[in-house]
């Protein structure tokens, strides 16, 4: 019997987004051009993000990523479990993408575009959701 079972992250995009707080989700939605919701509830923001990341806008968002960000996403997509390995990306590409803009205070920080593809998954890990990996 194995004593160690590797972690698997097979959560869907919706499940991962549902675990985030509403303020983070609204900041992520602001990264997508042309999407505006008036006084949205968390569920509406999650629906809008899932719709944008599952539809035709995904290719347009991908094209807006820098080459380093595209490489980092590709590394995670092609990994066995979809986990983003920052050390491996840094070693292979001599740098790692920033997941948020710097701010004077923690509430000033904003997510970068790569946050639409690579999401926090607990234990200080980041992962690409299973259904997003397939696209």
C-alpha positions as CSV (number, residue, x, y, z in Angstrom):
1,X,0.0,0.0,0.0
2,X,1.3,3.4,-0.9
3,X,1.9,5.8,1.9
4,X,1.9,8.9,-0.3
5,X,-0.9,9.7,-2.7
6,X,-0.2,12.5,-5.1
7,X,-2.6,15.4,-5.0
8,X,-4.8,15.6,-8.0
9,X,-6.6,18.8,-9.1
10,X,-9.5,17.8,-11.2
11,X,-11.8,20.7,-10.2
12,X,-13.7,22.5,-12.8
13,X,-13.3,26.2,-13.5
14,X,-16.7,26.9,-11.8
15,X,-15.7,25.0,-8.7
16,X,-12.4,26.9,-8.4
17,X,-14.1,30.3,-9.0
18,X,-16.8,29.5,-6.5
19,X,-14.1,29.1,-3.8
20,X,-12.7,32.6,-4.4
21,X,-14.1,35.7,-2.8
22,X,-16.3,38.2,-4.6
23,X,-13.7,41.0,-4.7
24,X,-11.1,38.9,-6.3
25,X,-13.6,37.7,-8.9
26,X,-14.6,41.3,-9.7
27,X,-11.0,42.2,-10.2
28,X,-10.6,39.3,-12.6
29,X,-13.7,40.2,-14.5
30,X,-12.3,43.7,-15.0
31,X,-9.4,42.2,-17.0
32,X,-11.9,41.0,-19.7
33,X,-12.7,43.8,-22.2
34,X,-16.4,44.5,-22.9
35,X,-17.8,42.7,-19.9
36,X,-19.7,44.9,-17.5
37,X,-22.1,44.0,-14.8
38,X,-24.0,46.5,-12.7
39,X,-23.8,45.7,-9.0
40,X,-23.2,42.0,-9.7
41,X,-23.6,39.2,-7.2
42,X,-20.9,36.6,-6.8
43,X,-22.8,34.0,-8.8
44,X,-23.3,36.4,-11.7
45,X,-19.5,37.2,-11.7
46,X,-18.7,33.5,-11.7
47,X,-21.2,32.9,-14.5
48,X,-19.6,35.7,-16.6
49,X,-16.1,34.5,-16.0
50,X,-17.0,30.9,-16.9
51,X,-18.8,32.1,-20.1
52,X,-15.8,34.2,-21.2
53,X,-13.2,31.6,-20.4
54,X,-15.2,28.8,-22.1
55,X,-16.2,30.7,-25.2
56,X,-14.6,32.5,-28.1
57,X,-13.0,35.2,-25.9
58,X,-10.5,32.6,-24.5
59,X,-8.4,32.8,-27.7
60,X,-8.3,36.6,-27.6
61,X,-7.3,36.6,-23.9
62,X,-4.6,34.0,-24.7
63,X,-3.2,36.3,-27.4
64,X,-2.9,39.1,-24.9
65,X,-0.6,37.1,-22.6
66,X,3.1,37.8,-22.9
67,X,5.4,35.1,-24.3
68,X,6.6,34.2,-20.8
69,X,3.0,34.0,-19.5
70,X,2.0,31.8,-22.5
71,X,5.0,29.5,-21.8
72,X,4.1,29.3,-18.1
73,X,0.4,28.4,-18.9
74,X,1.6,25.8,-21.5
75,X,3.9,24.2,-19.0
76,X,1.0,23.8,-16.5
77,X,-1.4,22.6,-19.2
78,X,1.0,19.9,-20.3
79,X,1.9,18.7,-16.8
80,X,0.2,15.6,-15.6
81,X,-2.0,17.3,-13.0
82,X,-2.3,20.9,-14.3
83,X,-0.2,22.3,-11.4
84,X,1.8,25.4,-12.2
85,X,5.4,24.9,-11.0
86,X,7.0,28.3,-10.6
87,X,10.5,26.9,-9.9
88,X,10.4,24.9,-13.1
89,X,9.2,27.8,-15.2
90,X,11.8,30.1,-13.6
91,X,14.6,27.6,-14.4
92,X,13.5,26.9,-17.9
93,X,12.6,30.4,-19.0
94,X,14.8,32.5,-16.7
95,X,11.9,34.2,-15.1
96,X,8.4,33.7,-13.9
97,X,5.2,35.8,-14.6
98,X,3.8,38.1,-12.0
99,X,0.3,37.1,-10.8
100,X,-0.5,40.6,-9.5
101,X,0.5,44.1,-9.9
102,X,2.4,45.7,-7.0
103,X,0.6,48.2,-4.8
104,X,1.4,50.2,-1.8
105,X,-1.2,48.3,0.2
106,X,-2.6,44.8,-0.2
107,X,-5.9,46.1,-1.3
108,X,-4.2,48.1,-4.1
109,X,-2.9,44.9,-5.8
110,X,-4.6,43.8,-8.9
111,X,-4.5,40.4,-10.7
112,X,-2.7,40.2,-14.0
113,X,-4.1,38.5,-17.1
114,X,-2.5,35.1,-16.3
115,X,-4.8,34.9,-13.3
116,X,-7.6,34.1,-15.7
117,X,-5.8,30.9,-16.6
118,X,-3.9,29.8,-13.5
119,X,-5.9,29.8,-10.2
120,X,-5.0,29.3,-6.6
121,X,-5.7,25.8,-5.4
122,X,-4.6,25.7,-1.7
123,X,-1.3,24.8,-0.1
124,X,0.2,27.9,-2.0
125,X,-0.2,26.0,-5.3
126,X,-1.7,27.3,-8.5
127,X,-3.5,25.1,-11.0
128,X,-5.3,25.3,-14.3
129,X,-8.8,23.8,-14.0
130,X,-9.5,20.6,-15.8
131,X,-12.0,21.9,-18.2
132,X,-9.8,24.9,-19.1
133,X,-6.8,22.6,-19.7
134,X,-8.8,20.8,-22.3
135,X,-9.5,24.0,-24.3
